[in-house]
């Protein structure tokens, strides 16, 4: 209080400052001078220390700084495993011994180190240099040079580390595929992330040098499977010997992916498809001196009620193990060589082929819905279709069916029946009457991707006058939509293209009475401890309202295909169709300049469909003779039937 | 141009309250302001921003610290102006209240959540305030008031003890946070101000002896944190534990030494960029200077500091009254202690105590307080003449 009072007084304007005696002023100056000298001494100390460190010992410190390196070693997170629908492991991880290189640490010794590595690993120097160059990771990240090296190589590098600056001998989890090529197209392969992909994925935490799924579910579910990379920071000396660990972030494993694929069924489907192609290659093509080439084939098994893909096979196929630890140049060349018919392509979703007669269900159902025709409407097939403008340009049926109604037209795949319907559709559309056939086809979900959870799915094509105009925008004379365009489409020929999966989807929709459930291959995503993190939903993509009577008529016609006069009856001899009625349709589609593609689309049991099976053998002949036997083998497996010893090919469409 | 100093520029209690800012500017004796001191402080502030940017460029986003420090610098300028605008003698009557409020803040901060093991910040939401930084300048003001009020007669044992108690009260609370760096700073300020304030060497010897006893007792009673003891021990023998506590020190020395004469170039420090030095934007900012700008850069920085202290000492000598002298003395001691301990620490001749380098280390509270001190120095300097001249 006293202080405050006094101080308060002192602040009066005219009483500023404290008067000092000369003596006290002198004493103060002396004291401040002492303080000044202390400050001066302090600065002198700092200055000399700085001088000593930077000028006198600078070189020593610089050497230490140069030897000072932090090495960041990313510990790859174990990628999630991939299981089949019953929990069988299709893809797992194992620790592989690896040789990697940290480019930044090789510095001027790069060439020598590459030389030594080349000798040690038996790899070309160029190949190693390429890998380093290609990796585009300028940082401290290790570039994998070779996976699965021998233990002696790892030991050698460890013991001679000074000869290998920047080289790391270590382990890394790599993919292992116990079944080799099984479901290779669905699973997909891994590779280093491309610079383009990196640009868009950087935000999601992807880094240069990351392995990423490049196809199949490895690609679609990459972010779930990959987990989080761990990181160890090591301090190393100039030779790369680790001095100590600075920090360590444990990797976080990715989720396990359970597929809808049934390993057992998939195995059989792939084997059946392969023997189907091999059988086709023994058959003589009647239109050429050669046998059928069987350039590729695919098969899809769907559960129509859930959209689950039970099996999906594509031929030719490839061994996933070739990709482990980076695919060799040689293997990659073989896989991309046109001579080998592109084994990496998943033909079930990438092959766009005219569906041929398997499309007739769409024509029949559309015509029935439009009221153009009744199931018992009778047509006259005298081998050629010559109505209207087709008088001068007749279109031919593969047989001569005489008087035949719509139902039998489906059973025996009579083209004249469908030419007639197609022409009626053409005439109606010319008068703007009713819904055109191409719109019906699109309602049946053709001409667009199914949206399956796989990469590179093709959309196929449903031609229409608008499409034709746009497609030929530079060729005015080809822009006109002719009667033949609709008539061709009616039998699944001409410009129409579909993928095998789309056809399976179409038949699943029909089996479901017009309800299209989106196909998918992911069943669940599971955490490392087996808890289900996500279950694939049953997603209704579209629902058509179809007249049940008409639908029933068509389905029962389809069940006739595998019996009696049906185009696949020979193949299904001995198949218990009474217990398990099979609704099916054969197809043989023509592409100019190529041998025909054999189609077979089916579902069973017809009344309560459990499975849809679609098979396509490209340049493999007729549906009945090449595709139907494959489908029968698959159906036998699906319904646990005793396999028929010898399956007959069916002659016909 | 400030215009002529008119009669109305005379000191008057109503000054701060009166009229528009423009008027104030006109009336203030800014013409007599120490421009060399101002230049040194501003140069240091800009130097600091540049080095902080260099040290934190690798962070994400790279301009995070740069932007914040620039913002702090602008606030600090304003605070510096405020520190110079009013007549410093007006502080005297409020010194007890200021002291009480600061003690309260130091008490309140203990109830805020600990960051990095210490209760140092009061989070105001937009800006965390560090009361211990404010405490440093408050100790200076309160001790200056006391010493001036007692006519610089610290040679008397009673006055001496009272002055020690003023500082000790602050130190006690700051030590509880704990903030060893500021505690030591306050101790240094106290010693310096007592010496200049007329204390006798015998008194100082007793004070030092007492301190040693208290510290020994504190260690005995385990009041010092384990890491603080370790740091002190590592300072005595750096090879004892080179991979942990001594590691920072070793890396800092390598950084500075490897800078050699001209340095590795701004933004090019390998030690800095590879993050060998933790806290390189705060306590170890001098390592970045030494590494990237070399001996030349280091000497320029030391020269700027020397210039600042020289001008501040000059102001202490020429101040019109004891109060001004003591404030300037306290500020000189505070800056000098922090410069010596911080730079010495990065070069391995001082223990690692967590004392920031004035104007250079990243941190808002510290920067603002430092510029406030510069403002006070300018204030004392430009009012050194008796009125009317």
Boltz contact constraints between the chains, C-beta under 6 A:
constraints:
  - contact:
      token1: [A, 3]
      token2: [B, 149]
      max_distance: 6.0
  - contact:
      token1: [A, 4]
      token2: [B, 93]
      max_distance: 6.0
  - contact:
      token1: [A, 4]
      token2: [B, 96]
      max_distance: 6.0
  - contact:
      token1: [A, 7]
      token2: [B, 92]
      max_distance: 6.0
  - contact:
      token1: [A, 7]
      token2: [B, 93]
      max_distance: 6.0
  - contact:
      token1: [A, 8]
      token2: [B, 93]
      max_distance: 6.0
  - contact:
      token1: [A, 11]
      token2: [B, 89]
      max_distance: 6.0
  - contact:
      token1: [A, 13]
      token2: [B, 11]
      max_distance: 6.0
  - contact:
      token1: [A, 17]
      token2: [B, 320]
      max_distance: 6.0
  - contact:
      token1: [A, 17]
      token2: [B, 321]
      max_distance: 6.0
  - contact:
      token1: [A, 18]
      token2: [B, 321]
      max_distance: 6.0
  - contact:
      token1: [A, 18]
      token2: [B, 322]
      max_distance: 6.0
  - contact:
      token1: [A, 31]
      token2: [B, 196]
      max_distance: 6.0
  - contact:
      token1: [A, 32]
      token2: [B, 316]
      max_distance: 6.0
  - contact:
      token1: [A, 32]
      token2: [B, 317]
      max_distance: 6.0
  - contact:
      token1: [A, 36]
      token2: [B, 313]
      max_distance: 6.0
  - contact:
      token1: [A, 39]
      token2: [B, 309]
      max_distance: 6.0
  - contact:
      token1: [A, 39]
      token2: [B, 336]
      max_distance: 6.0
  - contact:
      token1: [A, 42]
      token2: [B, 340]
      max_distance: 6.0
  - contact:
      token1: [A, 43]
      token2: [B, 306]
      max_distance: 6.0
  - contact:
      token1: [A, 46]
      token2: [B, 343]
      max_distance: 6.0
  - contact:
      token1: [A, 49]
      token2: [B, 347]
      max_distance: 6.0
  - contact:
      token1: [A, 49]
      token2: [B, 349]
      max_distance: 6.0
  - contact:
      token1: [A, 50]
      token2: [B, 298]
      max_distance: 6.0
  - contact:
      token1: [A, 53]
      token2: [B, 256]
      max_distance: 6.0
  - contact:
      token1: [A, 53]
      token2: [B, 257]
      max_distance: 6.0
  - contact:
      token1: [A, 54]
      token2: [B, 259]
      max_distance: 6.0
  - contact:
      token1: [A, 54]
      token2: [B, 260]
      max_distance: 6.0
  - contact:
      token1: [A, 54]
      token2: [B, 295]
      max_distance: 6.0
  - contact:
      token1: [A, 55]
      token2: [B, 295]
      max_distance: 6.0
  - contact:
      token1: [A, 57]
      token2: [B, 257]
      max_distance: 6.0
  - contact:
      token1: [A, 58]
      token2: [B, 257]
      max_distance: 6.0
  - contact:
      token1: [A, 58]
      token2: [B, 260]
      max_distance: 6.0
  - contact:
      token1: [A, 61]
      token2: [B, 254]
      max_distance: 6.0
  - contact:
      token1: [A, 61]
      token2: [B, 257]
      max_distance: 6.0
  - contact:
      token1: [A, 61]
      token2: [B, 258]
      max_distance: 6.0
  - contact:
      token1: [A, 62]
      token2: [B, 258]
      max_distance: 6.0
  - contact:
      token1: [A, 64]
      token2: [B, 254]
      max_distance: 6.0
  - contact:
      token1: [A, 65]
      token2: [B, 254]
      max_distance: 6.0
  - contact:
      token1: [A, 65]
      token2: [B, 258]
      max_distance: 6.0
  - contact:
      token1: [A, 65]
      token2: [B, 270]
      max_distance: 6.0
  - contact:
      token1: [A, 65]
      token2: [B, 271]
      max_distance: 6.0
  - contact:
      token1: [A, 70]
      token2: [B, 274]
      max_distance: 6.0
  - contact:
      token1: [A, 244]
      token2: [B, 243]
      max_distance: 6.0
